[in-house]
Amino acid sequence: MALQRQLTEMIQAIPGVVSAASSTHVPLSGGNWSHFFSVVGTPSAERRPSRFAYVDPEYFRTLRIPLLAGRGFGAFGEHAL
């Protein structure tokens, strides 16, 4: 994570760069990571996938995706207001 943060900061510091963000996947590529889980006490103990991609707090602003409701998020372990 430290290397990711450092690379993103270096890109953000390049003259002319308006915004930069990092993610584990290329937008709209269909890629994701999966973790599997099962819910205790349900009729089926079948393992289900939980798919996700990590993005940093600047991701939506960089891609110009407006936040329509709720709030953004901060760096890992932080909360953005």
DAWO-V268066 format. One line per field, one symbol per residue. phi: phi as a letter, one per 40 degrees, with the letter a starting at -180 (. if undefined). Layout:
phi = ???
This chain:
phi = .ccdccccccccccdgccaaabacacdgcgcabbbbabccgcdbcccbcbcabcbcdcdccccfccccagbcbccdgbbcb
